[in-house]
Amino acid sequence: MSPLFRRRPPQDRLVTLIRKPGCHLCDDAQVVVEKVCGDLGVPWEQKDITEDRELHDQYWEQIPVVLVDGRQHTFWRVNEGRLRKALTD
């Protein structure tokens, strides 16, 4: 298969959860992100919009937001199957 069409292994991906304290949807999203990333061995990080003005300005109406490799994957509710597919396709 051509190198252009090879899938990146899940371990080479990065999931970012953008959230804020006291947000129940953020807590729900974190549970899904932790589960999927843990199952697949994908590293993940979380960022707090109250500590980053740029993230706040960009995402404050959409949190929680999940980025995969720096690109927006979803917001508000995180679907486990959809996130898993994005990380394995």
Secondary structure, DSSP 4 states (H G I P E B T S, - for coil): --GGGPPPPGGG--EEEEE-TT-HHHHHHHHHHHHHHHHHT--EEEEEGGG-HHHHHHHTTT-SEEEETTEEEEESS--HHHHHHHHH-
